[in-house]
Amino acid sequence: MEYIKKANLSAEGSSLEKRKIVEKILNDIQDRGEEAVGELAKKFDNWEGAFVLSDEKKQRLINSVPQRVKDDIRFAHEQVAGFALAQRESLKEFELESHPGVILGQKVIPMDVAGCYIPGGRFAHACSALMSVATAKAAGVKTVIACSPPRGESIDPAVCYAMDIAGADIILEMGGVQAIASMAYGLFTGKPANIIVGPGNAFVAEAKAILAGSGRCAIDVFAGPTESGVIADKTADPMTVAVDLVSQAEHGYDSPVWLFTDSRDLAEKVLEIMPKVIADLTTPEVAEASWRDYGEIILCENREELCQVNDRYAPEHIQVIAEDLDWWRDNLKSYGSMFLGEGATVAHGDKCSGTNHILPTKKAGYNSGGLNVHKFLKIYTYQKISEEANRVFSAAASRLSRVEGMEGHARACDWRLKKFFPEEKWDFEVYEQKRYS
């Protein structure tokens, strides 16, 4: 492969310094609870009001949202919730008799409490509220707590409306590490979260990772800066490719965008027009920095090499604007979400097409997909073994236990053989094995 444009910086910088800061904050909150959260909210958000959004204030915020905005949010909610419900239906409980007298089964049980973080910052992330809250509700989670940073005197009204129609049971006007900790520890609600999901800044991501690592709760993904790739061949429109790359570069100064192509003509044309497309934005500074420092164009020999490059990068989003879309769908193996054809842009998935936009970054797509309804479900198994089936299964488990040197396990099986078949002679010494060296 050949770099037509190579990134100046790497998005894989160390987070050690941020982690130390977050660990200190989390320890303080664990020690002092709600008092510490109040101090942090005043320091970072200049917030001294109640954290739990009252029904009265929630209704005032909802009433302030224009009807057209409400209609669009409702439309997006229908798509996101509908796809999540279909995912839920794809996972079934079942029971089978694997051997005469042996019943095995699977139970699918929703988590009790989910914490959904909706970021603030430069944007009002109403669609992020739908992605997390509606998906949790589709899974059957009983209590969903949603947190978002206040902007002035309240959280954003459109975000509030999205939380409400998606089914949030409790809304906290709170952001940052303190919001993640409050959901994990059950502060202000008395309901510690089993899982915390949703994107956020680097400090929010570190807080989620630390809490998950300590066993306090599960999380969805470790979310870094948004990243997007486009695979395009000679049939692609260079302007479409450039517009789509710029649309994702505006997420942040450190949001990488990549073009993977086997057409030199396309690569050079996109490189030429990118500055013009960026300059046409109302606020071009962010996309300009993102493209300058993190943008790449990689020229490959053929589509097989394009697949290899894609799977090495494992982009959060991958668009394919090329011939034979079914081939790409069947051969790309590592990504967060795929957008096939010129008609599908990442903005559709970010806002309203229905698939979830909370996705893995920093090559985590090599190992895992993004947020989905299954993340909120606990998959449990059970078994029931008849007395008669113990003749086979206790005998086999006894022998295997002694192969592994686990005498207590073996005797639990031996006891059942003696109890259920008292008239039979069981020569347990025959089964005893020395552990392998």
Beta strands, then each sheet from edge to edge (+ up, - down):
strand 1: 2-5
strand 2: 94-99
strand 3: 102-110
strand 4: 113-117
strand 5: 143-148
strand 6: 170-173
strand 7: 195-197
strand 8: 218-219
strand 9: 228-232
strand 10: 257-261
strand 11: 296-299
strand 12: 317-321
strand 13: 337-340
strand 14: 377-385
sheet 1: 1+ 11- 10- 9- 12- 13-
sheet 2: 2+ 3- 14+
sheet 3: 6+ 5+ 4+ 7+ 8+
end
